[in-house]
Amino acid sequence: MTFSICVRESYTDGAGDEQTRFGVAVTTRLAGVGTLCPFASEHGAVATQSLVNVDLGRKGIEYLDDGLAVEDALEALLNADGGRAQRQLHGVDVDGEFAFSGEECKPWFGHVIGDNYTVAGNLLTGEDVVEATATAYEATAGPSPGDPESDPDAPLAERLTDALAAGHELGGDKREDLHVQSAALLVRTTEDREMAPYYDDLRVDATETPVADLHGTYELAAEGYEMAMERYADDYEDDENAGE
């Protein structure tokens, strides 16, 4: 019912320090996907889908925050899940990737594991959906951790939306009889920022054009963030809670 992408990128912040950011974006032909599937923190990103078990995403991020490797964390959760055969679960942490598609997921289903990213989907029009999503992300991806010399210009949130758009254009979720759709994205970073951008946590809960609406929401959020920083930057610097 869904396709999604999880990514890891390194970059150099304004102070010259190396940082890592994680992102996840997802869309489906059901409402409210942002409440069920995407999870992220400064330690990784996880997407849980197919016959959704929200605990796989929630506990997966908790395990990553506790220092477990993404493969160990997500495999442990799947091994304890009686519905494993119907689950799809994938994600990234600081130095690894993991993806799983149970044999009872609805076709077309499958996943791709690339350098610093994973893509997975089920109930899709075809394999080309996940391949297009992966290719679109690769075309704009930042460097891997340890090599932060060439940071991409566009924010990760924007590039994740563009990756979803590439998969959506090739058909996406095949259930055309369901007109209510949704999309969401999350981006988290190791950087201690004075104020997190408004566009790093976005959801479109019920619409007929989820990816286009997510992109439009991103553009408005980015515009609002820039306006707020231009006009009230001094106030934010004085507010100890501004970055929360």
RODO-2510 file (C-alpha; in nm, 4 decimals, decimal comma):
residues 244
     n   res          X          Y          Z
     1     m     0,0000     0,0000     0,0000
     2     t     0,3024     0,2194     0,0259
     3     f     0,6446     0,3150    -0,0957
     4     s     0,9062     0,4962     0,1074
     5     i     1,2710     0,5976     0,1220
     6     c     1,5144     0,6240     0,4165
     7     v     1,8477     0,8048     0,3776
     8     r     2,1654     0,9030     0,5594
     9     e     2,3884     1,1934     0,4598
    10     s     2,6911     1,3642     0,6090
    11     y     2,7547     1,7353     0,5768
    12     t     2,9598     2,0188     0,7257
    13     d     2,7693     2,2727     0,9335
    14     g     2,8276     2,6468     0,9457
    15     a     3,0907     2,6063     1,2168
    16     g     3,2905     2,3616     1,0051
    17     d     3,1921     2,0547     1,2090
    18     e     3,0953     1,7276     1,0438
    19     q     2,7319     1,6285     1,1014
    20     t     2,4949     1,3520     0,9899
    21     r     2,1328     1,3893     0,8878
    22     f     1,8684     1,1207     0,8439
    23     g     1,5483     1,1407     0,6451
    24     v     1,2439     0,9322     0,5608
    25     a     0,9582     1,0024     0,3201
    26     v     0,6503     0,7947     0,2383
    27     t     0,3260     0,8005     0,0412
    28     t     0,0257     0,5677     0,0173
    29     r    -0,3364     0,5433    -0,1021
    30     l    -0,4733     0,5750     0,2504
    31     a    -0,5120     0,8701     0,4855
    32     g    -0,2716     0,9637     0,7632
    33     v     0,0418     0,7723     0,6604
    34     g     0,2535     1,0153     0,8635
    35     t     0,1086     0,8778     1,1871
    36     l     0,1973     0,5164     1,1045
    37     c     0,5028     0,4645     0,8891
    38     p     0,7941     0,7155     0,9117
    39     f     1,0244     0,7435     1,2128
    40     a     1,3524     0,9306     1,2517
    41     s     1,5954     1,0668     1,5079
    42     e     1,9527     1,1948     1,5134
    43     h     2,0590     0,8285     1,5111
    44     g     1,8690     0,6948     1,2097
    45     a     1,5508     0,6620     1,0049
    46     v     1,3023     0,3736     0,9813
    47     a     0,9884     0,3021     0,7758
    48     t     0,7357     0,0316     0,8669
    49     q     0,4700    -0,0622     0,6104
    50     s     0,2687    -0,3336     0,4293
    51     l     0,0510    -0,4749     0,7116
    52     v     0,1734    -0,1975     0,9387
    53     n     0,3049    -0,2658     1,2863
    54     v     0,3745     0,0808     1,4261
    55     d     0,5808    -0,0650     1,7108
    56     l     0,8417    -0,1805     1,4593
    57     g     0,9105     0,1811     1,3689
    58     r     0,8749     0,3258     1,7152
    59     k     1,0887     0,0619     1,8872
    60     g     1,3291     0,0516     1,5955
    61     i     1,4199     0,4164     1,6498
    62     e     1,4416     0,3605     2,0253
    63     y     1,6892     0,0768     1,9649
    64     l     1,8976     0,2951     1,7344
    65     d     1,8965     0,5692     1,9977
    66     d     2,0253     0,3107     2,2451
    67     g     2,3197     0,2342     2,0170
    68     l     2,2106    -0,0837     1,8385
    69     a     2,3064    -0,1248     1,4738
    70     v     2,0125    -0,0923     1,2362
    71     e     2,0373    -0,4524     1,1129
    72     d     2,0502    -0,5931     1,4658
    73     a     1,7696    -0,3672     1,5875
    74     l     1,5233    -0,4339     1,3072
    75     e     1,5996    -0,8059     1,2768
    76     a     1,5392    -0,8464     1,6501
    77     l     1,2019    -0,6772     1,6211
    78     l     1,1011    -0,8854     1,3196
    79     n     1,2073    -1,2080     1,4898
    80     a     0,9712    -1,1287     1,7764
    81     d     0,6823    -1,0359     1,5452
    82     g     0,4290    -1,3064     1,4629
    83     g     0,3230    -1,1121     1,1524
    84     r     0,6743    -1,0975     1,0058
    85     a     0,5703    -1,2520     0,6731
    86     q     0,3347    -0,9599     0,6062
    87     r     0,5701    -0,6821     0,7139
    88     q     0,7963    -0,4502     0,5227
    89     l     1,0619    -0,2756     0,7306
    90     h     1,3672    -0,0790     0,6286
    91     g     1,6005     0,1915     0,7514
    92     v     1,9456     0,3387     0,7998
    93     d     2,1663     0,4312     1,0923
    94     v     2,5009     0,6064     1,1226
    95     d     2,6893     0,3448     0,9214
    96     g     2,4505     0,0794     0,7921
    97     e     2,1380    -0,0020     0,5929
    98     f     1,8714    -0,2723     0,6325
    99     a     1,5614    -0,3715     0,4349
   100     f     1,3147    -0,6576     0,4715
   101     s     1,0084    -0,7573     0,2690
   102     g     0,8014    -1,0485     0,3993
   103     e     0,6985    -1,3169     0,1533
   104     e     0,3276    -1,2510     0,2136
   105     c     0,3378    -0,8812     0,1214
   106     k     0,1034    -0,7914    -0,1635
   107     p     0,2566    -0,7650    -0,5131
   108     w     0,4297    -0,5892    -0,6544
   109     f     0,6526    -0,5663    -0,3507
   110     g     1,0246    -0,5412    -0,2958
   111     h     1,3083    -0,3175    -0,1878
   112     v     1,6405    -0,1639    -0,2900
   113     i     1,9456    -0,1143    -0,0684
   114     g     2,1904     0,1477    -0,1930
   115     d     2,4833     0,3438    -0,0588
   116     n     2,3387     0,5325     0,2401
   117     y     1,9728     0,4706     0,1525
   118     t     1,6928     0,2130     0,1300
   119     v     1,3699     0,2149    -0,0701
   120     a     1,0785    -0,0265    -0,0282
   121     g     0,7249    -0,0626    -0,1556
   122     n     0,4265    -0,2941    -0,1788
   123     l     0,1009    -0,3007    -0,3744
   124     l     0,2830    -0,1048    -0,6442
   125     t     0,2285    -0,0904    -1,0177
   126     g     0,5755    -0,2411    -1,0634
   127     e     0,9409    -0,2606    -0,9652
   128     d     1,0158     0,0555    -1,1609
   129     v     0,8486     0,2605    -0,8857
   130     v     1,1169     0,1826    -0,6277
   131     e     1,3904     0,1960    -0,8922
   132     a     1,2819     0,5448    -1,0030
   133     t     1,2651     0,6628    -0,6421
   134     a     1,6169     0,5351    -0,5788
   135     t     1,7547     0,6826    -0,9014
   136     a     1,6013     1,0228    -0,8338
   137     y     1,7527     1,0328    -0,4871
   138     e     2,0954     0,9166    -0,6071
   139     a     2,1017     1,2000    -0,8613
   140     t     2,0922     1,4587    -0,5795
   141     a     2,2465     1,2670    -0,2887
   142     g     2,5101     1,4109    -0,0616
   143     p     2,8401     1,2440     0,0245
   144     s     2,8656     0,9459     0,2538
   145     p     2,9764     0,9898     0,6176
   146     g     3,3472     1,0683     0,6391
   147     d     3,3518     1,2551     0,3055
   148     p     3,1553     1,5780     0,3546
   149     e     3,3229     1,7886     0,0885
   150     s     3,0323     1,8487    -0,1517
   151     d     2,7053     1,9150     0,0260
   152     p     2,4005     1,9181    -0,2072
   153     d     2,2393     2,2576    -0,2469
   154     a     1,8765     2,1612    -0,1929
   155     p     1,7537     2,0676     0,1585
   156     l     1,7059     1,6957     0,2139
   157     a     1,3323     1,7448     0,2711
   158     e     1,2945     1,8843    -0,0803
   159     r     1,5013     1,6080    -0,2367
   160     l     1,3045     1,3378    -0,0559
   161     t     0,9842     1,4831    -0,1962
   162     d     1,1360     1,4817    -0,5443
   163     a     1,2321     1,1152    -0,5011
   164     l     0,8732     1,0274    -0,4091
   165     a     0,7525     1,2216    -0,7112
   166     a     0,9693     1,0122    -0,9431
   167     g     0,8130     0,6901    -0,8132
   168     h     0,4639     0,8368    -0,8135
   169     e     0,4961     0,9379    -1,1782
   170     l     0,5527     0,5734    -1,2743
   171     g     0,2333     0,4589    -1,1065
   172     g     0,3105     0,4303    -0,7368
   173     d     0,0414     0,2541    -0,5352
   174     k    -0,1675     0,0514    -0,7807
   175     r    -0,5028     0,0779    -0,5988
   176     e    -0,6558     0,3390    -0,8251
   177     d    -0,9999     0,2765    -0,6754
   178     l    -0,8820     0,4492    -0,3567
   179     h    -0,8777     0,8244    -0,4225
   180     v    -0,7845     0,9384    -0,0696
   181     q    -0,4066     0,9445    -0,0353
   182     s    -0,1395     1,0843     0,1979
   183     a     0,2331     1,1568     0,2208
   184     a     0,4845     1,2585     0,4879
   185     l     0,8506     1,3298     0,5506
   186     l     1,0833     1,3608     0,8499
   187     v     1,4423     1,4868     0,8664
   188     r     1,6610     1,4778     1,1760
   189     t     2,0252     1,5770     1,2286
   190     t     2,3103     1,5506     1,4770
   191     e     2,3587     1,9270     1,4481
   192     d     2,2620     2,1375     1,7495
   193     r     2,0603     2,4054     1,5701
   194     e     1,9160     2,7182     1,7255
   195     m     1,5925     2,6511     1,5410
   196     a     1,4923     2,3487     1,3354
   197     p     1,3551     2,4344     0,9881
   198     y     0,9777     2,4187     0,9648
   199     y     1,0047     2,1988     0,6543
   200     d     1,1781     1,9022     0,8234
   201     d     0,8553     1,7490     0,9607
   202     l     0,5651     1,7625     0,7157
   203     r     0,2455     1,5666     0,6565
   204     v    -0,0377     1,5729     0,4058
   205     d    -0,3010     1,3542     0,5698
   206     a    -0,5867     1,3337     0,3168
   207     t    -0,5769     1,4455    -0,0458
   208     e    -0,6054     1,3160    -0,4004
   209     t    -0,2626     1,4543    -0,4975
   210     p    -0,0326     1,3629    -0,2060
   211     v     0,3141     1,4145    -0,3508
   212     a     0,2279     1,7402    -0,5262
   213     d     0,0634     1,8658    -0,2068
   214     l     0,3623     1,7590     0,0032
   215     h     0,5896     1,9523    -0,2313
   216     g     0,3638     2,2568    -0,2081
   217     t     0,3583     2,2299     0,1703
   218     y     0,7372     2,2083     0,1703
   219     e     0,7669     2,5247    -0,0414
   220     l     0,5351     2,7210     0,1892
   221     a     0,7126     2,5908     0,5006
   222     a     1,0531     2,6835     0,3577
   223     e     0,9260     3,0307     0,2700
   224     g     0,7825     3,0732     0,6193
   225     y     1,1074     2,9615     0,7808
   226     e     1,3132     3,2064     0,5780
   227     m     1,0759     3,4936     0,6579
   228     a     1,0760     3,4128     1,0289
   229     m     1,4552     3,3930     1,0450
   230     e     1,4949     3,7199     0,8583
   231     r     1,2547     3,9075     1,0821
   232     y     1,2946     3,7415     1,4211
   233     a     1,6402     3,5823     1,4239
   234     d     1,7507     3,7855     1,7265
   235     d     1,4453     3,6753     1,9244
   236     y     1,5132     3,3093     1,8424
   237     e     1,8762     3,3422     1,9531
   238     d     1,7593     3,4739     2,2920
   239     d     1,4982     3,1971     2,3356
   240     e     1,6542     2,8907     2,5023
   241     n     1,3599     2,6765     2,3816
   242     a     1,3736     2,7862     2,0163
   243     g     1,5420     2,4685     1,8941
   244     e     1,3002     2,2292     2,0637
***
